[in-house]
Amino acid sequence: MGLDLQNYVDGFKLMTCLVSVEKFSDGTYGNIRIVTGNQSYIQSIENNPDAPQMLTNKFEPNCEYTKYLPQDLNFEDSCYRSAVLKEPLHSYAKPDRFDFWFNMFFLPVDYEDGNTCYCTYSMEFTHEPDTQKMSETSYKTASDVLNTLLKLRGTDDFKKSMQEVIKDIRGICKAQYCCIMTIDFFTSKCSVLCQDVDKDLYESYKDDWFTESFFNIVATWEATIAGSNCLIIKNDSDMQVVKERNLAWYESLKAADVKSIVLFPLRFGYELLGYIWATNFDTNETVRIKETLELTGFFLGSEIANYQLFDRLRFVSTIDLLTGVLNRNEMNDRVTQLNVDNRPNRKNIGVVFADLNGLKHVNDNDGHAAGDALIKKAASMLRDVFPDAEIFRAGGDEFMVLMRDTNDAVVKGLVDSLKEKSKADQHVNFAVGYCVEEDCNNIHSAMKKADIKMYEDKKKYYEQFPERKR
């Protein structure tokens, strides 16, 4: 007598369905079907507007699962492991296709009908993540995630700590290569935050392959993941799914001899920050890897977002947005630091003041847009002449340059070069003054002397061109 499947699944309190998996003798699988479900599961599809919306709102027994949601390799792998390999599985994750967090349980059923195996799939869902459910993981996963958090919390060097984290993750995955990459969709660029490579493959992984064409591939990953929370490719059969969804990426992976890959989006809220991925990993550790990266990725997204926010705030607070050089706030901070620097063997310092002549004349006659363009061009000229120095926009048309470990001859040579460029340019003309002090604590004295020389130079300019006097 066969098992009463409906009666069996009705015995579950949680929303539960019975899943059948067709197994083959070579260890692969065929059709995966939703055989039946208990009343709460069926109602979640047909009569619950607050539940995740499926591809259909009509439940039909014994249909392939793709009637209800797009093909999902993670769901297939869990069903196969539970039904065929008789492994009980638990996962807590947020698939990108839904605005819900899912607490999922896959339990093997000790019953087979020929080459058809069964498991139950039970779930509960919430809009907000539940930290208690996140903590219900194996001790190995909990230990791995805690190790990551301890390395990141309170670190003084975020990138160094991330490098340690990615090394640990590659170790967990037993992968040839592991990387965390960030994405900037405004500039269409992606960059490596950290990476770890098998020493025998190091020369094959260079940063310069993160080109514009690579960004074009990265931009297709979200569609390739197809609403799941990650993409895990374990074998040739899984790789065929990539081939069907994304032929260009498939060919890129084959060319790089990638046989397996783990790809997790890193998000903060609804914002996609980047990806963590590992190639040619130990497929025997798939369950642990997935469980670890699901939880680790949640926290990494938050840490990276905080780091990027701090970086943006630091940029805004220190950079002059018109010219891209350092701003007056940063100049004042640097002067204060130098003034109180009591370290031994301090190096001498050079100060250059460069004031743009004729800006008011341009603003009055050609408009402030033309004046802004002139200021930007002036800053560009300073960067060309002083590529290794700190350049500050001290005021509207005034810049200050700081040079460390220098001498009078070097500074004079660069100042002369600036004045030659200034004379040769039809638009940019600087009044310049400089001073070099042996003790950086004398920074205020150096600034005062350089400022006096700059105004003497400006006076000569307006004596020659009185019509441009502001």
N, C-alpha and C positions, 0 to 999 in steps of 0.2 A: 504494500500500500504506500502511495506517495505521500509526501508531506503536504498538509493543508496550508498552502502558502499564505492565503488571506488570513486565516485564523492566527498564523504565526506572527504576521506583521501587526495584526490588531492588538497584540499583547504589549506593544510598546507605547509608553506614554508620550514621548517626544514625537514630533513629526518624523515619520519613518516610512521609507519605501523599501521594497525588496528588489535587488538588482541581480540580473543574471549576466554571466560572462561566459562566452563561448571560448573554450580552451583548445589549443592545438598541441599535437604531440611534440612539436619542436620548441615549446615553451612560449610561443606567441599567443595572441588572443584575437578573437573575431568580434562579432557583434556584442554590444553591451546594451541591455534593455532594462527599462523600468517595468518590472513585471506587475506589481501592484503596490498599493500604499494604504496606510491606515487613514481614517477619516480626516484627521487634522492635516495630514500631508496633502490629500486630495483637495481639501478646502483651501490650503495655501495657494494652490494653483488656480482654482476656479472661483473662489468666493471671498478672497481676502485682499482688498486694495492696499493694505499696509504691508503686504508681503512682497518679496522680490518678484518682479514681473518676468514670467517665462516667455518663450517664443509663441506659446499658445496658452489660452486660458481654459482649455478642455483637456481633461485627463482621459487617456485611452490606455487600457492595460496592455502590457507586453510590447510597447513601442520602443524603438531605439531612443536612447537618452537624448540624442541630437534633435529630437522633436521638441524638446523643452529648453535646451540651451545649446549654444554653438559648441563644436568639438573642443574639448578641453583635455589636453594630455595629462594634466595633474589629476583630474577626476578619474580618467581611465586607469592611470597607474594605481591609484588608491583602490579602485574597484577590483582590479586584477590581483593586487597583493592580498586583499582581504578574501575575495571569493576563491581564487585559485591556490594561492600560497598559504591561505588560512592565517593571515596576520591581522590582529586587531589594530586599528589605526585611529589616531585622533589628530585633528588639525584645527587651529584657530586662525582664521585669515580673512582678509577683505578682498574678494575678487574685484577687479577694476570695473567690471560690467555692472556691478550692483553698488548701491549706496548703503550697504549693510556689512556688518561683521558676522561671519558664520562660525559657529561652534559645531564641528562636524565629527561624527563617529562612524567608522566603518567596522562592522563586526561580521566575522565569517559564519556561515551557516553550515552545519555538519550534514549536508545533504547534497547529492549530485544526481543529475538526470542525464545519463550518458556523458557527453562531453560538455554539459552545461553545469556551471558552478554558481553558487549563490552567496550573497552577503546582504546585510542590511545597511542602509544609509540613513542615519538619523541626524537631525540638525535643529538648531535654534539660532535665531538671528536678532541683532540689535543694531541701531543706527550708530551708536557710539562704542568704541572699544572698551572692553572690560579687562582691567589689569589683572584681576584675580584669575580669569580664564587664561590670560597670557602666561601666567605663572604655572599653569598645570601642564608642565612639560617633563620630559625625562631629566634625570639628574645630570646627564651629560650635556644636554642642551642648556639647561639652567646654568651650569658651570661655564659653558662657552660664552653665553650671553653676558653673564655677570663679569667675566674676565674682560670682555669688550668695554662694558660700561665703566669699569674701574680704571681702565686705561684712558678713557676719554674725559671722565669727570675731573675737573680741576687741573687739566693739563696746561702747561705754559707754552707748549709747542704742539698745536693741533695736528699739523701735517706729519710731524715725527710720530705722534701717537697713532695716527691713521696708518702709517707705514707698518707699525707693529701689529695693528689690527688686521690688515690685509694679509700679512704673513701668517697670522694665526688662522685666518679663514682658508687660505690656500692649504694649510696643513690639515684642517678639518675635511676639506674636499679631496685632499690628495690629488690636486690638480696640477697640470703643467704650468698654467698661467692663471693669475687672478688679479682683478683690477676693479677699482672704483673710479668711474668717470663722471664728470659733471657736464651739464649741457647748458648752453646759453642760446635760446631760440631767437633772441633779438639780433645777435651777431652771427648766428648760424655756425657756432663753433662748439666743439667738445674738447675737453682737456682731461688729462690724467690727474686725479687727486692723489692716488697711491696705487702701486702695483707690486706684485711679487712674481718672480719667474723662476722656473727650474733652471739651475745654473747651466745645464747642458743646452738650454734653448735661449739663453739670454740675448744672443746676437740676432735672433729672429724677431725680437720684440723691441722696436725702437719707437720713441715718442713721435717721430716725424711721419708715422703712418696715420696720425690723427689729422687728416687733411680735410678739405672741403668735401671731397668725394666720400670720405668715410662718414662725415656728418650726414650726408644724404642717405646712407644706409641706416645710420642710427635713427634717423627720423621715421623709418619704416618699422622699427621694432615694436612700437606700441600696437600697431595694427596686427603684427605677427603674433604677439602675445594674445591678441583677440579676446580681451576682456577678462582673462584669468589674472591671478596675482603674480604669476611668474611663468617662465618657459623653461622646461627641463627636457633636454634632448639626450636620450640614453643610448640610442642605437640607430641603425639604418632605417628601421621602420618609422621611428619618430622623426628622423631627418627628412623623410618624404613629406611630412606635414609642412616642414619649413619650405621645402621645394615647391609645394603647391601654393603656399601663402606668399612666398617672397623669394622668387627665383634668383634675383641679384644677390641677396645675402647668402642663399644656399651655395651659389657658385663661389662666393668669397670664402665661405667656411671650408668648402672642399679644397680650394686652392691653398688654404692655410693648414690643411691636413687636420682639421678639427672634426673629431668623431663624436664628441659629446660636449654639451654646453649647459651651464646653469646661468639663467639671465633673470635678475630681479630688478624691477623698477624701484627707485628710491624716491619717495614722495614726502611732501610736507603739506598736509591738507589735500587740496586738489592740484597742487603744483608738482610737476615732474621735475626733479632736481638732477637726475642722472640715473646710472645703472651700476649694479655690481654684477660681475660675471666671472665665471671660472670655466676654463676649457680643458677637455680631456681629463675629466675627474673620475674618481672611483665610483662607478655606477652601483656597486654593492652597498654604498653608503647613502643612496639617494634619499631615503626617508629621513635620516638624521640631518643631512645637508639641507633638505627642504625645511624641516622644522626649525633648524638653527637660523637659517637666513630669513625665514619669515619673521621671526621675532627680532633678530639682530637688525634687519633692514628697517623695521619700524622705528627703532631707536636711532639708527644711523641717519635716517631722513631728518629727524629732529635736530641731531647734532650738527649735520651739514648745513641745515637751514639757519641755525643760530650762528654758525661760523660765517656763512655768507652774509647774514644781516650785519654782524659785527664788522666784516670787511667793507661792506657798503657804507656803513656809518662812519667808519674810519676814513674811507675815501672822501666822503662828503665833508667831513670835518677837517681834512688836511689838504684837499686839492682845490685849486681854483678852477671852477667848472668852465669858465670861458677859455682859459689857455692850457689847462692840464698841468701847470706847474704847481708847486706847493703854495698854500695860501698864507695870509698874514697870521692867522692863529697858529699855524705850524711854525712860522718864522719866530713868533714870540716865544713859543715853547722851546725851540732850539736855542735861541739866545739865552734863555733862562738856564737851560742845561749847561751850556758852555760857561756861563758866568760862575756857576757853583761847582764846576768839575774840579775835584781835588785829587784825581788819580795821578800817580807818579808818571813821569816821562810823557807828559802831555805834548802833543805836537802843535806847532804853530798854525795859525789860521789866516786865511786871506778873505777879505770882504770887498765886494764890488757892488757899487750902486750904479744902476743904469736907468736913466729916466728918458722916456720917449718924448722927443721934441715935436711940437706942432700938433698934438692930439686935439686941442680945443679948436684949432683952425679947421681940422678935418671934420670934427663933429658939427661945427657951425655951418660949414659950407656943403658938406656931403651927407650929413646925417649920422646918427649914432651907430647905425649898422656898419657904415664904412669905418667909423672909429673902432668898433669892436673887431672888425677884420684886421685893422692895423695893429691892434694890441696882440691879436693871435699871431700875426706874422712876426712881430717883435719877439714874442716868447719863443717862436720856432728858431729865430736867429740865435737867441741865447743858448738854446739847447744844442745847436750846431757847434757853437764856439766853446761851450763849457759842458761837454758830454758827461764828464765824471763828477760834476759839482752839483750841489743842491741849489736849485733856483726857486725863488719865492716871488710871488706878486705882492709887493709891500703895500701898494695902493693902486689907484686907478691907472696911472701910466708909469708907475715906478716899480722896478724890480731890484731884488738883492740876490747876490750870488755868494755862497759860502764854499770855500775850498779848504780841505784839511791837508796837513802834512805837505805844505808847499813852501815857496820862497818868493821873494820879491821879483826875481827875474822871470819866473814862470808866470806869475800873475800879470806882470807888465806885458809880457809877450801875448797873453790871451786878450788883455784889454786892447792892445794895439791892433790885434786881429779883428776884434769886435768893431773898433772904430773904422778900420778899413772897409769892412763889410757894410757898415752903416753909411759911410760916404758913397760907396758904390751903388747903394740901393736908392731908387727913386722915391721910395715912400717911407722906409724905416730910417730914422735918424736918432741916435742915442747921445745924450750927455752922460759922460762916464766919469766916475771917481773910484779910487781903490786905496786900500791900506792893508799891510801885512803886519801882524803882531806875533811875537814869539810865544806868548803865553795866551792860551785861549780864554783865560779869565778876563783878559783885557778886551773882550769882544765889544763892549759898549764904546770904548775908546776908538777901536778900529772902525766901528760904524760911524761915529761922529766925524772922524777924519775923512773917511771915504765920502760921506755925505757933503762935507764942505767942498771937497775937490769936484764932486759932481755938479754942484751949483755954480762953481766957478766956470766949469765947462759949458753949462747951460747958458750962463750970462754971455759968453763969447758967441754962442750960436744965435741968440736973439739980437745981439749987436749987429750981426751979419744979416739976419733976416727979421727986421723989426715988425714986418707985416704979419708974421706968424706968432707973435708974442701972445701968450694967453692972458 
